[in-house]
Structures are given as C-alpha cells and as structure tokens.
Amino acid sequence: MMTDIRPKQGKSVFIRTYGCQMNVYDSERMAGLLKPLGYRVADAPDAADLVILNTCHIREKAAEKVYSDLGRLKRLKTERESAGGELKIAVAGCVAQAEGAEITRRAPVVDMVVGPQAYHRLPELIARAARDKGDVLDTDFAVEEKFDRLAAREAEGPTAFLTIQEGCDKFCTFCVVPYTRGEEVSRHVDAIVAEARSLAAQGVREITLLGQNVNAWRSAAPAGAGGDAWGGSDWKLGDLCRHLAKVDDLDRIRFTTSHPRDMDDGLIAAFAEEEKLMPYLHLPVQAGSDKILKAMNRGHTAAHYAGLIERVRAARPDIAISGDFIVGFPGETNEDFEETLALVETIGYASAYSFKYSRRPGTPGAAMQKQVSEDEKDDRLARLQALLERQRQEFNAARIGDTLPVLFEKPGRMDGQLIGRSPYLQSVHVCAPHSMLGRIAKVKIEGVTPNALAGALQTEDEAAA
C-alpha cells in the first residue's frame, strides 16, 4: 500500500507528459495556471492532490499507455479515499480530444477530461469538479482564447518553448493531429514578442518556437513595421525570427516542427542572414518513395524535399538536418523502402526520429489495403535506425576539435559538471563552475559519448586564438 506523503498544508499537482514538445509546453503552462490556486508541482503521483495525464494520440501504444496508467491511478485513488483523503485525476491532451467519451466509459475514475485547446480553463474545471463531484468533459476548441489567457508565464531556466501556431490543415493520411488539434491557427506577432521579452527579462537566453506546422505561421505585421522583405503585408516565420532577434538578451532562436510545403524563400534566407537563428532544422520527410508520399498525402516529392535541403545548406553550410520517418505504411514495398534508405544516404542526417506505421482509428491510412506485417515493419525499422544512428555518430564525431558556443542549462551527474547545448542541439558535458549556468561560453569539443559531446571550457584567450 502506497504511503501518503503529501504535505499537510497546500496542494500539489503531478503532470505526466506523453509525446511531443507541444505537450511539454502545454504541461508547463498547466502548472503555471495552477500555481495561483496554490498548487506546487509534485515529483510523483502519490505526493499529489491532482494528477494530470497530458496525452498524445499519434501512436497506438501511447494511447493505451494512458489507460494502463489510469489503472494504477485508480488503485492510488482508492487507497487515498479509504484513508479519508482525496485525489483528483484529469486527462488532457490529444487522447482527451479524440476519445473523451471513451475515457469516461473505460475509466470512470477520471474526474476531468480537457482537450488541448481548452486546458486554459483548467482552474474553472477544477472548481466545477469540486462543486459537482462529477465528471467534467470539456474539449471545446478555443485556440485564440487560449493564447490570450496564457500570455503571462514564469521562466524555468535559460531555455523555453514558445507556442506560436497550433493545428494542422495538411491531413496526412497517417495522422490524427488535424482531428485532435484542429485547423491551423497562428498567434499574433505582438503577443509572441511580448512573451519573448518577458522570458528574456527572466533570464531565458534561448527560445524554441513551437507549432504542429510551425513554418505555416502567418500574422499581420506589427504596426509601423511595414510589409515583409518579399512583398505583401503578412509576416511569415522568417520575418518573425528576424524580429525576435532584436529582443534584448535573447541569444538563440529555434523552431519545430516544420513541413516541407511551408519552407519558403524568406525562411531559408533567414538561416543565412540571422546569426541568432540556430543552424538546426527539423524537417520531416516520412518516406523516400514518391508513391508512398502520395499515399500519405504529404504534398511533396522526394526530389522536392532533397532540393529544399540543398537550398538550406547553400544558405547555411554548417546546418544540422533532422527528420522524421515512418516505415511500413500501407502499400510500402521493399523497393519503396529502399528508396527511403537512398534518400537518407543522400541527405545525411545529424539526428532523426523513426517509427513503425501505427493505424490510428478515423484516419484514411487505417482503412487502406495492403497493410504491412509487423515482422516486416520491425526489419525495416531496424535497418533504417542503424543507418540513421551511423549518420548521427558521424556528425557528432566530426565536431571533435571544433570550438562551439554552448549554452549551459543544468548541472551534470558528476560534481563540477554542467550540461549545455551546442548550436546543433547536441548535449555537451563540461567541467565548469556553477556560476556558468544560464551563460553561453566557448567549449572545445574533445570527445564523444553515445549520447553527448564532451568538451573543455575555453578561456577568453583560448577562445580568441
């Protein structure tokens, strides 16, 4: 039987996050929303008065894991109530949006279900749950309202995510995001800049702009700013990056996740012209076969994708390319898969994410003929991941001897060690004083571990040499 170790005064919330960086950001914002209500963040469910599962619906196993976790939470809630206490359970995120009624049916232990566009109403839902002692279902889409109500936030460390766009209009046949996150909606540039300035004033040195299709972001230009450099009055992501680069004390800008269909000339030029825009691009391709790309409704060909990478590298020769891949999509033959391997060889990735195709109910891909067997998926994924891992290791090994600016983010496991990030998003381990946290300094890369770079902090004279 679990021991109740909650503090006698105050409230606490434990948030378990599944899936993408958008969910990580949403979890941070939920914690911020609950702080004025007296909730501190707990390290474990049995130390919390409220448990929130912030869910992902991209892959089947992720959704099923939610129900498995709810089973464990049911036992904890029963133990808590038998001891005269109380535990509230909320399910948030994309599974909540897609399966709200199913969640309440399969797991009546859940007190609140809140979709990703309505979590800004979490304080209201908690109050209603406490008053009504019943299930609350709220998955309404209200993205603009959500953006407006989440303007203020507290920074935690020298890096931060900043959502600028939500939703997706691409309707890839394997993906549930258009159904769970809704249509593409962009946040206005003035609100983004105000949040970036607030974060920078709190010590944030690097921001990562987030969106399901972040480079689909569009906004009217700020008053007095005029049109963009490529004509028209609307700003695109390249304009926003240039504008954010003017924010005092903000040293680094990143963005994720991009779509090839939204890579425009202005964004590519920004990589060449804006020093604060880090040389790292995550641009998912998903497959190297045009037949499969068409079946996926990606709206681009392998040649078009390769051409984009070539143009980006011409603008920023040192850029690190990252990507996403799905193997075993319905109808994928051995020849199709070999085309994916050939594309990977052509591009050369610094990092990548790869997965077996997973049928998601309600998506066109789930009803397609010629589903690939799990054994074939396993074999193809193993071959792809071996190639991608080799490329990642080669990219990291090529940094040995380089001197890179590293932003120190947190202490390492060893005494006197700090962990930071290179411009290419690699983890870098360095012996450095605690006073370097939140600062950027030159580091000479001396070695490579399986998951990080190792380097030595340079003196001013060494860095200038």
C-alpha positions, -999 to 999 in steps of 0.1 A, spaced: 0 0 0 14 34 -10 23 58 17 6 92 16 35 117 18 16 148 9 23 180 29 -3 188 55 -7 223 40 -11 235 4 -19 215 -27 2 197 -52 -1 186 -88 17 158 -107 17 161 -145 28 132 -167 36 143 -202 34 120 -232 45 127 -268 57 159 -285 73 192 -275 39 208 -278 27 186 -250 58 195 -229 50 232 -234 13 226 -226 23 208 -194 44 237 -183 16 261 -189 -9 240 -170 15 240 -140 17 278 -143 -21 281 -144 -25 261 -112 2 279 -93 -20 309 -83 -45 283 -69 -19 271 -45 -7 240 -64 30 232 -63 45 206 -87 49 172 -71 76 146 -81 53 116 -81 15 108 -82 14 96 -46 26 130 -35 -1 149 -54 -37 161 -48 -42 163 -85 -27 141 -112 -29 153 -149 -21 129 -177 -12 151 -207 -17 127 -235 -5 120 -271 -26 103 -298 0 99 -325 8 62 -319 -15 34 -306 8 24 -278 9 59 -264 -29 59 -261 -30 25 -245 -3 35 -220 -27 62 -208 -53 36 -198 -26 15 -182 -15 45 -161 -52 52 -152 -55 17 -138 -26 23 -115 -40 57 -105 -74 40 -97 -57 19 -71 -40 50 -57 -72 70 -56 -90 41 -38 -62 39 -12 -63 77 -7 -101 78 -3 -101 48 21 -77 68 43 -101 98 43 -82 118 17 -89 128 -19 -72 125 -53 -84 142 -85 -75 128 -118 -76 147 -151 -68 136 -187 -57 163 -210 -42 165 -245 -50 148 -278 -63 115 -264 -88 136 -244 -98 154 -275 -103 122 -296 -116 98 -270 -133 119 -244 -164 98 -241 -144 66 -243 -122 77 -214 -152 83 -192 -166 50 -202 -134 29 -197 -120 49 -168 -148 64 -146 -120 72 -120 -113 103 -142 -127 135 -128 -119 158 -157 -113 155 -194 -99 185 -212 -88 189 -248 -56 206 -259 -74 238 -269 -92 242 -236 -67 235 -209 -65 272 -201 -99 266 -184 -84 240 -161 -89 262 -129 -126 265 -138 -129 228 -144 -113 220 -110 -137 243 -93 -167 227 -111 -154 192 -103 -151 201 -66 -186 216 -66 -204 190 -86 -184 159 -75 -189 146 -110 -172 141 -143 -164 171 -163 -159 169 -201 -146 199 -218 -128 195 -252 -141 227 -270 -117 243 -294 -108 279 -284 -73 285 -296 -74 323 -298 -89 324 -263 -63 301 -251 -35 322 -265 -50 353 -249 -53 338 -215 -18 323 -214 1 355 -221 19 356 -187 43 328 -176 72 322 -154 105 311 -169 123 279 -156 159 280 -167 177 296 -196 157 279 -223 119 280 -230 93 268 -255 70 294 -270 40 283 -289 33 305 -320 10 282 -340 -14 253 -334 -33 228 -355 -28 214 -390 -45 217 -423 -23 192 -442 -44 160 -434 -16 134 -439 -34 101 -441 -15 86 -411 -20 115 -387 -47 124 -362 -34 159 -354 -60 177 -377 -87 159 -358 -74 165 -323 -57 199 -326 -80 214 -352 -72 238 -381 -40 259 -383 -42 290 -362 -14 315 -358 -7 337 -328 -3 374 -335 33 386 -337 28 413 -309 17 386 -284 47 364 -293 72 392 -290 57 403 -257 61 368 -243 96 365 -257 106 398 -240 91 386 -207 110 354 -209 143 372 -218 138 395 -188 136 364 -166 169 351 -178 159 329 -208 186 330 -234 171 306 -260 136 301 -272 122 273 -293 91 284 -314 65 256 -314 38 246 -338 23 215 -353 34 231 -386 54 260 -372 65 273 -406 29 277 -416 28 306 -391 13 338 -406 5 371 -389 -2 407 -398 29 428 -394 33 449 -363 21 485 -365 47 506 -383 68 475 -394 56 475 -430 55 445 -453 80 417 -453 111 417 -474 95 395 -501 63 416 -506 29 416 -490 17 428 -456 16 394 -438 46 381 -420 59 346 -422 83 327 -399 114 342 -414 102 377 -406 93 366 -371 127 352 -365 144 384 -376 120 404 -354 126 382 -323 164 385 -329 160 422 -319 148 413 -284 175 423 -258 193 394 -240 177 368 -263 207 350 -279 193 319 -296 161 311 -317 150 277 -328 117 263 -342 100 230 -346 82 212 -363 83 222 -399 66 209 -430 83 209 -465 53 225 -481 58 256 -459 96 261 -464 97 294 -483 125 317 -496 123 341 -466 128 314 -440 157 298 -459 173 333 -463 169 339 -425 193 310 -419 219 328 -439 213 363 -425 203 359 -389 231 348 -365 207 341 -336 188 316 -357 205 284 -347 219 261 -375 195 233 -369 164 223 -390 139 196 -382 122 189 -414 102 156 -415 101 138 -449 84 105 -436 94 84 -467 117 84 -498 92 69 -522 70 92 -542 43 66 -543 42 64 -506 45 101 -501 14 105 -524 -4 78 -504 5 97 -472 -9 130 -488 23 147 -480 21 171 -509 58 169 -519 81 145 -537 115 131 -525 132 153 -551 114 184 -539 125 176 -503 161 170 -513 161 203 -532 149 221 -501 177 207 -481 202 216 -508 190 252 -507 191 254 -469 226 241 -469 236 266 -495 223 293 -472 238 278 -440 266 253 -449 271 241 -413 234 234 -407 224 202 -389 194 184 -405 169 164 -385 139 144 -398 110 120 -392 104 87 -409 76 62 -409 82 27 -421 56 1 -431 30 25 -444 2 6 -462 14 -5 -497 51 1 -490 71 -25 -509 108 -34 -504 116 -12 -534 98 17 -517 117 12 -486 150 10 -505 141 45 -518 138 58 -483 173 44 -474 186 60 -506 172 94 -496 187 91 -461 221 84 -477 217 114 -499 207 139 -472 229 128 -443 211 135 -410 225 148 -378 196 133 -359 162 117 -367 131 101 -353 118 69 -369 87 48 -362 67 19 -374 34 29 -390 6 26 -365 -30 25 -375 -50 54 -359 -88 50 -359 -105 76 -380 -76 83 -403 -76 73 -440 -45 52 -436 -63 29 -412 -87 17 -439 -61 13 -466 -54 -20 -482 -20 -38 -483 -12 -33 -446 25 -43 -440 31 -71 -415 46 -63 -381 76 -85 -388 84 -66 -420 80 -33 -402 104 -44 -375 130 -54 -400 127 -22 -420 128 0 -388 159 -18 -376 177 -12 -409 167 24 -411 176 32 -375 210 16 -380 217 39 -409 204 70 -391 225 61 -360 256 58 -381 250 92 -396 243 107 -361 276 93 -348 295 106 -378 280 141 -374 290 141 -337 325 127 -343 331 155 -369 327 181 -341 358 168 -323 383 196 -324 357 223 -330 352 252 -306 315 257 -302 294 282 -282 275 262 -255 245 274 -235 248 258 -200 214 246 -189 217 224 -158 242 206 -135 255 172 -146 256 140 -127 292 145 -117 305 171 -92 316 202 -110 300 192 -143 275 212 -163 254 202 -193 246 225 -221 236 226 -257 256 232 -289 241 253 -317 233 219 -333 212 209 -303 237 183 -291 241 178 -254 275 189 -242 291 178 -209 317 202 -195 336 207 -162 326 242 -153 316 263 -123 280 265 -112 281 303 -120 282 294 -157 245 282 -156 224 303 -180 255 316 -198 270 309 -232 307 301 -234 331 287 -259 338 249 -254 364 229 -273 350 195 -282 374 168 -271 353 136 -273 320 119 -280 299 96 -257 269 76 -270 245 104 -263 266 136 -259 297 155 -267 324 161 -241 345 193 -241 367 217 -222 357 253 -212 379 278 -230 394 309 -215 389 342 -233 425 339 -247 419 303 -259 386 312 -275 401 342 -293 430 321 -306 
